[in-house]
């Protein structure tokens, strides 16, 4: 995909505002959230922790192999 400067700026703004890669992809009419994650990486945007890891630290129950842990 060829990104315009306007698209890159929108990605930066949304990424730094904390939007998920999936919501950014939807808002920007992109095919997958992986496109967003890859471009964020290439632009040198800050790494963000997985939402699954955040949930575990917050004490929110998660599922592993169909069992709530």
Residue frames as a rotation matrix with the C-alpha (Angstrom) as fourth column:
UNK 1
0.580 0.815 0.000 0.00
0.815 -0.580 0.000 0.00
0.000 0.000 -1.000 0.00
UNK 2
-0.493 -0.669 0.556 1.22
0.635 -0.714 -0.296 3.49
0.595 0.207 0.776 -0.83
UNK 3
0.165 0.502 -0.849 0.56
0.949 -0.314 -0.001 5.86
-0.267 -0.806 -0.528 2.04
UNK 4
0.302 -0.026 0.953 -0.04
0.411 -0.898 -0.155 9.57
0.860 0.438 -0.260 1.50
UNK 5
-0.781 -0.597 0.183 1.36
0.147 -0.460 -0.876 12.10
0.607 -0.657 0.447 3.94
UNK 6
-0.251 0.789 0.561 -2.19
-0.828 -0.475 0.298 12.83
0.501 -0.389 0.773 5.07
UNK 7
0.657 0.484 -0.578 -2.80
-0.199 0.851 0.486 9.14
0.728 -0.204 0.655 5.85
UNK 8
-0.161 -0.805 -0.572 0.49
0.583 0.390 -0.713 8.85
0.796 -0.448 0.407 7.73
UNK 9
-0.799 -0.102 0.592 -0.39
-0.302 -0.784 -0.542 11.91
0.520 -0.612 0.596 9.81
UNK 10
0.233 0.950 0.209 -3.84
-0.802 0.066 0.594 10.49
0.550 -0.306 0.777 10.61
UNK 11
0.504 -0.135 -0.853 -2.23
0.279 0.960 0.013 7.20
0.817 -0.244 0.522 11.63
UNK 12
-0.601 -0.796 -0.070 0.28
0.373 -0.202 -0.905 9.01
0.707 -0.570 0.419 13.89
UNK 13
-0.545 0.455 0.705 -2.48
-0.676 -0.735 -0.048 11.09
0.497 -0.502 0.708 15.49
UNK 14
0.536 0.833 -0.137 -4.75
-0.618 0.497 0.609 8.13
0.575 -0.242 0.781 16.16
UNK 15
0.265 -0.532 -0.804 -1.88
0.422 0.814 -0.400 5.86
0.867 -0.233 0.441 17.32
UNK 16
-0.756 -0.643 0.120 -0.58
0.215 -0.417 -0.883 8.44
0.618 -0.642 0.454 19.79
UNK 17
-0.275 0.759 0.590 -4.14
-0.847 -0.482 0.225 9.03
0.455 -0.438 0.775 21.03
UNK 18
-0.704 -0.126 0.699 -4.21
-0.569 0.689 -0.449 5.35
-0.425 -0.714 -0.557 22.02
UNK 19
0.400 0.867 -0.298 -6.71
-0.887 0.283 -0.366 4.00
-0.233 0.410 0.882 19.50
UNK 20
0.193 -0.286 0.939 -6.43
-0.031 0.954 0.297 0.29
-0.981 -0.086 0.175 18.77
UNK 21
-0.811 -0.541 -0.223 -4.95
-0.262 -0.004 0.965 -0.80
-0.523 0.841 -0.139 15.47
UNK 22
-0.606 0.664 0.437 -8.27
0.781 0.601 0.171 -2.41
-0.149 0.445 -0.883 14.58
UNK 23
0.389 0.802 -0.453 -10.24
0.659 -0.586 -0.471 0.80
-0.643 -0.115 -0.757 15.17
UNK 24
-0.156 -0.524 -0.837 -7.68
-0.350 -0.763 0.543 2.82
-0.924 0.378 -0.065 13.21
UNK 25
-0.938 -0.205 0.281 -7.95
0.148 0.496 0.856 0.38
-0.315 0.844 -0.435 10.30
UNK 26
-0.167 0.958 0.231 -11.73
0.955 0.216 -0.205 0.63
-0.246 0.187 -0.951 10.31
UNK 27
0.424 0.339 -0.840 -11.72
0.309 -0.926 -0.218 4.43
-0.851 -0.167 -0.497 10.51
UNK 28
-0.217 -0.628 -0.747 -9.21
-0.571 -0.539 0.619 4.70
-0.792 0.561 -0.242 7.67
UNK 29
0.741 0.639 -0.206 -10.97
-0.561 0.422 -0.712 2.04
-0.368 0.643 0.671 5.54
UNK 30
-0.299 -0.895 -0.331 -7.95
-0.949 0.317 0.002 -0.29
0.103 0.315 -0.943 5.51
UNK 31
0.127 0.388 -0.913 -8.20
-0.463 0.837 0.291 -4.04
0.877 0.385 0.286 4.95
UNK 32
0.465 -0.019 -0.885 -6.59
0.593 0.749 0.295 -5.28
0.658 -0.662 0.360 8.18
UNK 33
0.987 -0.147 0.069 -5.21
-0.145 -0.607 0.781 -4.04
-0.073 -0.781 -0.621 11.46
UNK 34
0.434 -0.878 0.203 -1.87
0.702 0.471 0.534 -5.60
-0.565 -0.090 0.820 10.49
UNK 35
0.237 -0.292 0.927 -1.44
0.775 -0.518 -0.362 -2.87
0.586 0.804 0.103 7.88
UNK 36
0.793 0.132 0.595 -1.71
-0.185 -0.879 0.440 -0.30
0.581 -0.459 -0.672 10.65
UNK 37
0.880 -0.464 0.104 0.66
0.035 0.280 0.959 -2.14
-0.474 -0.840 0.262 12.99
UNK 38
0.303 -0.791 0.531 3.28
0.929 0.370 0.021 -2.60
-0.213 0.487 0.847 10.28
UNK 39
0.289 -0.159 0.944 3.18
0.503 -0.814 -0.291 1.03
0.814 0.559 -0.155 9.20
UNK 40
0.936 0.054 0.347 3.34
-0.256 -0.571 0.780 2.23
0.240 -0.819 -0.521 12.81
UNK 41
0.660 -0.742 0.117 6.44
0.447 0.513 0.733 0.11
-0.604 -0.431 0.670 13.26
UNK 42
0.105 -0.633 0.767 8.05
0.982 -0.057 -0.181 1.49
0.158 0.772 0.616 10.08
UNK 43
0.475 0.130 0.871 7.26
0.174 -0.983 0.051 5.05
0.863 0.127 -0.489 11.17
UNK 44
-0.593 -0.778 -0.206 8.98
0.308 0.017 -0.951 4.40
0.744 -0.628 0.230 14.50
UNK 45
0.145 0.718 0.681 5.85
-0.593 -0.488 0.641 5.01
0.792 -0.496 0.355 16.57
UNK 46
-0.477 -0.403 0.781 6.03
-0.879 0.212 -0.428 3.81
0.007 -0.890 -0.456 20.18
UNK 47
-0.724 0.173 -0.668 5.42
0.040 0.977 0.210 0.12
0.689 0.125 -0.714 20.83
UNK 48
-0.126 0.742 0.659 2.17
-0.950 -0.281 0.134 -0.65
0.285 -0.609 0.740 22.61
UNK 49
-0.836 -0.172 0.521 1.48
-0.419 0.813 -0.404 -3.56
-0.354 -0.556 -0.752 24.87
UNK 50
-0.762 0.579 -0.290 -0.96
0.161 0.604 0.781 -6.26
0.627 0.548 -0.553 23.80
UNK 51
-0.142 0.788 0.599 -4.50
-0.796 -0.450 0.404 -5.70
0.588 -0.419 0.692 25.13
UNK 52
0.581 0.302 -0.756 -4.39
0.083 0.902 0.425 -9.27
0.810 -0.309 0.499 26.42
UNK 53
-0.348 -0.796 -0.495 -1.39
0.698 0.132 -0.704 -8.49
0.626 -0.591 0.509 28.61
UNK 54
-0.742 0.154 0.652 -3.09
-0.386 -0.893 -0.229 -5.30
0.547 -0.422 0.723 29.89
UNK 55
0.329 0.944 -0.021 -6.17
-0.579 0.220 0.785 -7.32
0.746 -0.246 0.619 30.84
UNK 56
0.328 -0.263 -0.907 -4.10
0.527 0.848 -0.055 -9.85
0.784 -0.460 0.417 32.78
UNK 57
-0.735 -0.675 -0.071 -2.41
0.457 -0.416 -0.786 -7.15
0.501 -0.610 0.614 34.83
UNK 58
-0.569 0.603 0.559 -5.75
-0.640 -0.751 0.160 -5.49
0.517 -0.267 0.814 35.54
UNK 59
-0.840 0.213 0.499 -7.06
-0.275 0.625 -0.731 -8.75
-0.467 -0.751 -0.466 37.02
UNK 60
0.123 0.882 -0.455 -9.62
-0.951 -0.027 -0.309 -9.23
-0.285 0.471 0.835 34.25
UNK 61
0.115 -0.060 0.992 -10.28
-0.084 0.994 0.069 -12.94
-0.990 -0.092 0.109 33.66
UNK 62
-0.117 -0.191 -0.975 -9.00
-0.983 -0.119 0.141 -14.23
-0.143 0.974 -0.174 30.33
UNK 63
0.830 0.441 0.341 -9.43
-0.372 0.894 -0.251 -17.57
-0.415 0.082 0.906 28.53
UNK 64
-0.315 -0.904 -0.289 -6.72
-0.931 0.235 0.279 -20.08
-0.184 0.357 -0.916 27.73
UNK 65
-0.938 -0.033 -0.345 -7.61
-0.172 0.908 0.381 -23.22
0.300 0.417 -0.858 25.79
UNK 66
-0.206 0.972 -0.116 -11.29
0.027 0.124 0.992 -22.61
0.978 0.201 -0.052 26.52
UNK 67
0.192 0.201 -0.961 -10.78
0.928 0.281 0.244 -22.29
0.319 -0.938 -0.133 30.28
UNK 68
0.726 0.084 0.683 -11.13
-0.059 -0.981 0.183 -19.00
0.685 -0.173 -0.707 32.17
UNK 69
0.039 -0.805 -0.592 -7.90
0.885 0.304 -0.354 -18.18
0.465 -0.510 0.724 34.00
